[in-house]
Amino acid sequence: MVVKSFPRVDLAGPEGLLAIGGDLEIPTLQLAYQKGIFPWPTEDFPLLWFAPPYRAILNFSELRIPKRYQRERKKFNFHFKIDQQFSKVIHACAEGLTRNSEGTWITDDIIRSYIKFHEAGYAHSFECYNTAGQLVGGMYGVSLGGMFAGESMFFWESSASKETLIFVCDELKRRGAEWMDIQMMSPLLERFGARDIPRTQFMACLRSTLKAPPLFPLNFSD
């Protein structure tokens, strides 16, 4: 059954848990992201939905490329595409450790649902390729209106995830976005300038951004 409503985000628990159960159908996912909520499946539990008291975001004006890495990245020769291999990107993200937890929150149900979300025009992949044309890194995320929420990244070659992150920021900024939701902080994103903001501030930013022109028209194709 498609979820018709979620509790108010200010009713979430101290760790951000807001609701338990429900489904991962397209209307439910749309509603969740519009309300500042994201799913986080956990083994041995029903589907969990979170709205943390602090939200990690990356303002593109605050993107900070570490000086040491600025020197290193001159030797890389990656190129990038968008929405060419979404299924492969989400499967690759599911293979590793994510959100600093054992196993992966990217379950088979998440994969199936987000592939459908992608086919409907709401989930997108950013892909990093080496000079041989092989996919070596990437990110997938969700976009509604002017909002983009980065869900997960992966890399199969050194620095491919860092270069993907820089590409994502540049591309979203080019399309008119000013920031991206990264949900939960990671050491890599913190080094690149991400910061936590209170949920009330995040929700105000989200409401404004959802009204902006869409970053990815539903008939988008690169």
ROBAKOL-935711 format. One line per 5 residues: number of its first residue (from 1); for each residue y, z, x of N, C-alpha, C, O. Coordinates in steps of 0.1 Angstrom, whole numbers, plus 5000, padded with zeros to 4 digits. Each point is the difference from the previous one (the first is absolute). Layout:
residues N
NUM> Y:Z:X:Y:Z:X:Y:Z:X:Y:Z:X; ...
***
This chain:
residues 222
1> 4988:5000:5008:5012:5000:4992:5012:5000:5009:5002:5008:5009; 5008:4983:4988:5012:4999:5008:5009:5012:4997:5002:5004:4989; 5003:5002:5022:5009:5012:4999:5013:4996:4994:5006:4990:5004; 4998:5017:4986:5013:4997:4992:5012:5007:5006:5011:4996:4999; 4986:5016:5007:5011:5008:5006:4995:5009:5010:4988:5003:5001
6> 5021:5002:5008:4997:5010:5010:5009:5012:4998:5010:4999:4994; 4985:5013:5010:5010:5011:5000:5012:4998:5008:5000:4991:5009; 5011:5016:4989:5012:4999:5008:4996:5004:5014:4992:5009:5003; 5014:4984:5007:4997:5003:5014:5003:5014:5004:4994:5005:5010; 5016:5001:4984:5004:5014:5004:4989:5010:4996:5002:5012:5003
11> 4988:4984:4989:4989:5008:4997:4989:5000:5010:4990:5007:4998; 5011:4985:5012:4990:4999:5010:4998:5013:5008:5010:5008:5001; 4978:4995:5003:4998:5012:5008:5006:5000:5014:5006:4990:5003; 4993:5021:5004:5006:5001:5013:4996:4989:5010:5008:4996:5008; 4980:4999:4991:4995:4989:5009:5003:4987:4994:4997:4989:5006
16> 5009:5010:4982:5003:4987:4994:4990:4996:4989:5003:4989:4994; 4986:5018:5004:4991:4996:4990:5006:5000:4986:5005:5011:4996; 4995:4978:4997:5007:4999:4987:4990:4998:4988:5002:5006:4990; 4987:4986:5012:4991:4997:4989:4986:4997:5006:4999:4997:5011; 4992:5005:4980:4986:4997:5004:4994:4991:4989:5001:5003:4988
21> 4991:4987:5017:4993:4991:4991:5008:4987:4997:5009:4997:5008; 4987:4996:4982:5007:4988:4997:4993:4988:5006:4988:5000:5003; 5019:4989:4998:4994:4987:5005:5010:4994:5010:5010:5005:5003; 4985:4983:5002:5008:4993:5010:5003:4986:4994:5001:4990:5008; 5001:5009:4979:5003:4987:4994:5015:4996:5004:5007:5009:5003
26> 4996:4978:4996:5013:4996:5004:5011:5007:4993:5010:5004:5006; 4990:4998:4980:5011:5007:4994:5001:5014:5005:5012:5006:5001; 4977:5001:5002:5001:5014:5005:5006:5000:5013:5009:5009:5003; 4987:4982:5006:5006:5000:5014:5015:4997:4999:5008:5006:5007; 4996:4984:4984:5014:4997:4998:5008:5013:4996:5010:5003:5006
31> 4985:5004:4984:5006:5012:4995:5001:5010:5011:5011:5007:5001; 4979:4995:5006:5000:5010:5011:5011:4998:5010:5007:5009:5003; 4993:4978:5002:5010:4997:5011:5014:5001:4994:5010:5004:5007; 4992:4992:4981:5013:5001:4994:5005:5015:4998:5012:5003:5000; 4978:5006:4999:5003:5014:4999:5000:5008:5013:5001:5012:5000
36> 4996:4981:5011:5000:5006:5013:4987:5008:5003:5000:5009:5007; 4989:4986:4987:4987:5006:5001:4990:4990:5007:5001:4988:4998; 4990:5017:5010:4990:4991:5006:4986:5007:4999:4999:5012:5000; 4991:4979:4999:4986:5005:5000:4995:5004:5014:5004:4994:5010; 4987:5016:4990:4995:5004:5013:4985:5005:4997:4998:5012:4999
41> 4993:4979:5000:4986:5004:4997:4994:5009:5011:5003:4998:5012; 4989:5011:4984:4994:5009:5009:4985:5002:4996:4997:5001:4988; 4994:4999:5022:4986:5001:4997:4997:5013:4992:5006:5010:5002; 4985:4989:4988:4995:5011:4992:5010:5005:4990:4998:5010:4994; 5013:4982:5004:5010:5004:4990:5003:4988:4991:4999:4989:5005
46> 5006:5013:4983:5005:4989:4992:5013:4994:5007:5005:5006:5010; 5000:4983:4985:5011:4994:5006:5012:5010:5000:5003:5006:4989; 5004:4995:5022:5012:5009:5001:5012:4992:5001:5001:4989:5006; 5010:5016:4989:5013:4993:5000:5010:5010:5006:5001:5012:4996; 5008:4983:5013:5009:5009:5008:5014:4996:4999:5004:4988:4998
51> 5005:5022:5002:5014:4998:5001:5005:5012:5009:5004:5010:4995; 4995:4988:5018:5003:5011:5010:5014:5005:4999:5009:4993:4996; 4993:5020:5007:5014:5006:4999:5009:4994:5010:5012:5000:4998; 4983:4994:5013:5008:4993:5010:4993:4986:5002:4988:4999:5001; 5020:4991:4999:4995:4986:5001:5005:4994:5013:5011:5001:5004
56> 4980:4992:5003:5003:4993:5012:5006:4986:4997:4993:4993:4993; 5018:5004:5012:5006:4987:4999:5005:4995:5013:5002:5008:5009; 5000:4979:4992:5006:4994:5012:5012:4992:4996:4998:4989:4994; 5014:5015:5009:5012:4992:4997:5001:4990:5011:4999:5003:5012; 5003:4985:4985:5000:4989:5010:5012:5002:5009:4999:4995:5012
61> 5011:5010:4984:5012:5003:5009:4997:5010:5010:5007:5002:5010; 4982:5006:4988:4996:5011:5009:4988:4996:5008:4995:5009:5008; 5000:4979:4991:4989:4996:5008:5003:5001:5014:5010:4995:5005; 4981:5012:5002:5002:5003:5014:4988:4996:5008:4989:5005:4999; 5013:4985:5010:4989:4995:5008:5001:5007:5014:5009:4998:5007
66> 4981:5010:4996:5000:5008:5012:5003:4991:5012:4995:4989:5001; 5014:5016:5009:5004:4992:5011:4988:4995:5008:4999:4988:5005; 4991:5021:4997:4989:4996:5008:4992:4989:4993:4995:4991:5007; 5004:5009:4980:4993:4990:4993:5008:4987:5000:4994:4989:5000; 5019:5012:5000:5009:4987:5000:4996:4992:5013:5000:4988:4999
71> 4997:5019:5012:4996:4993:5012:4986:4994:4999:4998:4989:5004; 4993:5018:4990:4987:4996:4999:4998:4988:4990:4992:4991:5003; 5016:5009:4987:4998:4990:4989:5003:4986:5005:4997:4990:4993; 5010:5009:5018:5004:4986:5005:4988:4992:5004:5000:4988:5000; 4988:5019:5003:4988:4992:5004:4992:4995:4988:4991:4993:5002
76> 5012:5012:4986:4992:4996:4988:5005:4987:4994:5012:4996:5001; 4979:4996:4994:5003:4987:4994:4993:4999:4986:4993:4990:4998; 5009:5020:4994:4994:4999:4986:5009:4992:4991:5011:4997:5002; 4982:4998:4987:5008:4994:4990:4995:5006:4986:4989:5006:5000; 5019:4992:4990:4997:5007:4988:5000:4991:4987:5007:4990:5000
81> 4986:5015:4990:4999:4993:4988:5000:5010:4989:4998:5012:5002; 5004:4984:4985:5001:5009:4989:4991:4995:4989:5000:4988:4996; 4991:5021:4999:4992:4997:4988:4990:4989:5002:4997:4993:4991; 4998:5005:5021:4990:4990:5003:4986:5005:5000:4991:4993:4996; 5007:5020:5008:4987:5006:5001:5000:5014:4995:4996:5010:5007
86> 5009:4992:4981:5001:5014:4995:4987:5007:5000:4999:5012:5004; 4991:4982:4991:4987:5007:4999:4995:5004:5014:4995:5011:5002; 5007:4981:5008:4995:5003:5013:5009:5012:5006:4994:5008:5007; 5019:4992:4990:5008:5011:5005:4996:5013:4994:4999:5010:5007; 4999:4991:4980:4997:5012:4993:4986:5005:5005:4998:5012:5001
91> 4993:4979:5001:4987:5004:5005:5001:5006:5014:4994:5009:5004; 5014:4984:5004:5002:5005:5014:5007:5014:5000:4996:5008:5008; 5014:4994:4983:5006:5013:4999:4990:5011:4996:5001:5011:5004; 4989:4985:4988:4990:5010:4995:4990:5004:5011:4993:5010:4998; 5006:4982:5013:4990:5003:5010:5003:5012:5009:4990:5006:5005
96> 5023:4997:4996:5003:5011:5009:5004:5013:4994:4999:5001:4987; 5005:5008:5021:5005:5013:4995:5015:4998:4995:5008:4994:5007; 4995:5011:4981:5013:4998:4994:5005:5013:4994:4992:5009:4997; 5021:4993:5003:5006:5012:4994:4995:5012:5007:5000:5011:4994; 4996:4988:5019:4995:5012:5008:4989:5007:4993:4999:5013:5002
101> 4993:4980:4990:4988:5007:4994:4987:4993:5004:5000:4989:5004; 4990:5019:4995:4987:4994:5003:4996:4990:4990:5002:5002:4988; 4991:4987:5017:4997:4990:4991:5012:4992:4996:5010:4999:5008; 4990:4995:4980:5012:4992:4996:5002:5002:4985:4991:5001:4992; 5022:4999:5004:5003:5001:4986:5000:4986:4994:5001:4999:4988
106> 4997:4990:5020:5000:4987:4995:4985:4997:4996:4993:4994:5008; 5003:5011:4981:4987:4998:4994:4997:4986:4995:5009:4992:5000; 4979:5006:4996:4997:4987:4994:5008:4998:4988:5004:4988:4997; 4998:5022:4995:5008:4999:4988:5014:4996:5003:5006:4992:4993; 5000:5015:5017:5013:4996:5004:5001:4986:5005:5009:4992:4996
111> 4982:5003:5012:5000:4987:5005:4999:4990:4988:5008:4991:4999; 4983:5011:4992:4999:4991:4988:5013:4999:4992:5005:4990:4996; 5000:5022:5002:5012:5001:4991:5013:4994:5007:5007:4994:4993; 4994:5009:5020:5012:4994:5006:4999:4985:5003:5010:4994:5001; 4978:5001:5000:4999:4986:5000:5004:4994:4987:5007:4989:5000
116> 4990:5017:4989:5005:4995:4987:5015:5002:4999:5007:4991:4995; 4998:5020:5011:5014:5003:5000:5007:4989:5008:5011:4995:4996; 4983:5001:5015:5005:4989:5008:5000:4987:4992:5010:4992:5000; 4979:5005:4994:4999:4987:4992:5011:5000:4989:5004:4989:4995; 5000:5023:5000:5010:5000:4989:5014:5000:5006:5009:4998:4992
121> 4992:5002:5021:5013:4998:5007:5007:5013:5004:5012:5000:5004; 4981:5011:4996:5007:5013:5003:4996:5006:5013:5007:5009:5006; 4982:4988:5000:4995:5005:5013:5001:4988:5010:4996:4989:4996; 5008:5014:5016:5002:4990:5010:4995:5004:5014:4999:5012:5003; 4997:4978:5004:4996:5002:5014:5009:4993:5010:5004:4989:4998
126> 4998:5018:5013:5007:4995:5011:4990:4999:5012:4994:5010:5003; 5005:4978:5003:4989:4998:5009:5004:4996:5014:5010:4992:5001; 4984:5013:5009:5003:4997:5014:4989:4992:5006:4988:5004:4999; 5015:4985:5007:4991:4991:5006:5002:4999:5015:5012:5000:5005; 4978:4998:5003:5002:4998:5014:5001:4985:5003:5000:4992:4990
131> 5001:5004:5023:5002:4986:5003:4989:4991:4996:5001:4988:4999; 4987:5018:4999:4988:4992:4996:4999:4999:4985:4991:4994:4995; 5019:5011:4998:5000:5000:4986:4991:5010:4993:4997:4998:4988; 4999:5012:5019:4991:5010:4995:5009:5012:4994:5010:5004:5006; 4986:5001:4982:5006:5011:4994:4997:5013:5009:4988:5003:5002
136> 5023:5003:5003:4997:5012:5009:5008:5012:4995:4998:5011:5007; 5009:4989:4982:5007:5011:4995:5006:4997:4987:5001:4988:4996; 5004:5022:4997:5006:4998:4987:5004:5012:4993:4996:5011:5004; 5010:4988:4985:5004:5010:4990:4999:4995:4986:5002:4988:4998; 4994:5020:4993:5002:4996:4986:5008:5011:4992:5000:5011:5005
141> 5006:4985:4985:5008:5009:4992:5003:4994:4986:4995:4990:4996; 5013:5017:4997:5004:4997:4986:5014:4998:4999:5008:5008:5005; 4996:4982:4987:5014:4998:4997:5003:4998:4985:4993:4992:4994; 5017:5015:5001:5005:4999:4987:5015:4999:5001:5006:5009:5005; 5000:4981:4989:5014:4999:5001:5004:4999:5015:4994:4993:5008
146> 5016:5015:4996:5004:5000:5014:4993:5011:5008:5004:5003:5012; 4985:5003:4983:4993:5010:5007:4988:4995:5007:4993:4991:4995; 5004:5014:5017:4988:4997:5007:4994:5013:5005:5007:5008:5007; 4980:4994:4990:4993:5012:5005:4989:4996:5009:4991:4993:4996; 5010:5010:5017:4990:4997:5009:4988:5009:4998:5001:5012:5000
151> 4987:4982:4999:4988:5008:4997:4992:5004:5012:4996:5011:5002; 5001:4979:5006:4992:5002:5012:5001:4989:5010:5004:4989:4996; 4993:5014:5017:5001:4990:5010:4987:5000:5008:4992:5010:5000; 5005:4979:5008:4989:5000:5009:5004:4992:5012:5009:4992:5000; 4983:5009:5011:5001:4991:5011:4987:4998:5007:4992:5009:5001
156> 5006:4979:5004:4988:4997:5008:5004:4996:5014:4991:4998:5008; 5022:5000:4994:5005:4998:5014:5011:5009:5002:5007:5004:4991; 4995:5000:5022:5010:5010:5003:5014:4996:4995:5004:4988:5002; 5003:5021:4992:5013:4999:4995:5002:4990:4988:5011:4998:4996; 4978:4997:4999:5001:4992:4988:5006:5007:4988:5008:4994:4992
161> 4989:5019:5007:5005:5007:4988:5015:5003:5002:5008:5000:4991; 4996:5003:5021:5014:5002:5003:5009:4988:4997:5010:5000:4994; 4984:4988:5011:5008:4988:4998:5000:4996:4985:5010:4994:4995; 4979:5009:4998:5000:4998:4986:5011:5008:4993:5007:4995:4991; 4994:5018:5013:5010:5008:4994:5014:4995:5002:5008:5000:4990
166> 4995:4995:5022:5013:4995:5003:5002:4987:4991:5011:4998:4995; 4979:4994:5004:5001:4988:4992:5003:5003:4986:5008:4994:4993; 4984:5016:5001:5002:5004:4986:5014:5004:4998:5006:4996:4990; 4999:5013:5018:5014:5005:4999:5010:4988:5000:5009:5000:4992; 4990:4991:5018:5009:4989:5001:4999:4991:4987:5010:4996:4995
171> 4978:5002:5001:4998:4990:4988:5005:5007:4987:5007:4993:4992; 4990:5019:5006:5005:5007:4988:5015:5001:5000:5006:4998:4989; 5000:5005:5022:5014:5000:5002:5006:4986:4997:5010:4999:4993; 4984:4991:5012:5005:4986:4997:4999:4997:4985:5009:4993:4995; 4982:5013:4998:4998:4997:4985:5010:5009:4992:5000:4999:4988
176> 5007:5010:5019:5010:5008:4992:4996:5015:4999:5008:5008:4995; 4981:4997:5010:4996:5014:5000:5008:5008:5011:5003:4994:5010; 4999:5018:4987:5006:5009:5010:4991:5010:5005:5003:5006:5011; 4986:4997:4983:4990:5010:5004:4986:4997:4995:4999:4992:4991; 4992:5015:5014:4986:4999:4995:4994:5014:4999:5003:5009:5008
181> 4989:4993:4981:4993:5012:4998:4987:5000:5009:4992:4990:4999; 5006:5020:5009:4988:5001:5007:4992:5012:4996:4989:5003:5006; 5015:5003:4984:4992:5011:4993:4997:5012:5009:5006:5011:4997; 4986:4988:5013:4996:5011:5008:5003:4997:5015:4997:4989:5005; 5010:5020:5002:5004:4998:5013:4988:4998:5010:4990:5007:4998
186> 5012:4985:5012:4990:4998:5011:5008:5001:5013:5012:4997:5000; 4981:5006:5011:5007:5001:5013:5007:4987:5004:5011:4999:5005; 4982:4989:4992:5006:4987:5003:5012:4998:4993:5011:4996:5005; 4989:5006:4982:5012:4997:4991:5011:5010:5004:5012:4996:4999; 4985:5016:5004:5011:5009:5004:5006:4996:5013:5013:5001:5001
191> 4980:4993:5008:5006:4995:5013:5009:4989:4997:5009:4997:5007; 4988:4995:4982:5008:4988:4997:5011:5003:4991:5007:4991:4994; 4996:5022:5003:5012:5004:4992:4998:5005:4986:5009:5003:4993; 4978:4997:5002:4998:5005:4987:5003:5015:4999:5000:5007:5010; 5003:4997:4978:5003:5014:4998:4996:5004:4986:4999:4992:4991
196> 5000:5021:5007:4996:5006:4987:5013:5003:4992:5010:5005:5006; 4990:4992:4981:5011:5004:4992:4994:5008:4988:4989:4997:4996; 5019:5011:4997:4996:5007:4988:4996:4991:4989:5006:4989:4999; 4985:5015:4993:4995:4991:4989:5012:4996:4991:5000:4989:4995; 5009:5021:5002:5011:4996:4991:5008:4989:5006:5005:4991:4993
201> 4998:5009:5020:5007:4989:5006:4992:4987:5000:5006:4990:4997; 4981:5011:5006:4992:4988:4999:5000:4994:4986:5002:4988:4999; 4997:5020:4991:5000:4995:4986:5013:4993:4997:5000:4990:4993; 5011:5015:5011:5013:4994:4998:5001:4986:5007:5004:4990:4994; 4991:5010:5018:5000:4987:5007:4990:4990:4993:5003:4988:4999
206> 4986:5017:4997:4990:4991:4993:5006:4994:4988:4998:4988:4997; 5008:5020:4994:5005:4995:4988:5011:4989:5002:5000:4990:4993; 5008:5012:5017:5010:4990:5004:4993:4987:5005:5004:4989:4996; 4986:5013:5012:4994:4988:5007:4992:4992:4990:4999:4988:5001; 4995:5019:4989:4992:4992:4990:5008:4991:4992:4995:4990:4994
211> 5019:5013:5005:5009:4991:4993:5004:4988:5008:5006:4991:4994; 4992:5009:5019:5004:4989:5008:4992:4988:4998:4989:5000:4995; 5016:4988:5009:4992:4988:4999:4986:5001:5007:5000:5007:5010; 4990:4987:4985:4987:5001:5006:4999:4995:5014:5005:4989:5002; 4988:5018:5007:4998:4995:5013:4990:4989:5000:5000:4991:5009
216> 4991:5009:4982:4989:4991:4999:4999:4995:4986:4993:5006:4991; 5013:4982:5005:4998:4995:4987:4985:4998:4997:4992:4998:5010; 5004:5004:4978:4986:5000:4996:4993:4986:5004:4987:5000:5001; 5020:4990:5000:4994:4987:5004:5002:4998:5015:4999:4989:5005; 5003:5022:5003:5003:4999:5014:4988:4994:5007:4989:5003:4998
221> 5014:4988:5012:4990:4995:5009:5007:4995:5012:5009:4993:5000; 4985:5012:5012:5005:4996:5013:4991:4989:5006:5003:4995:5011
***
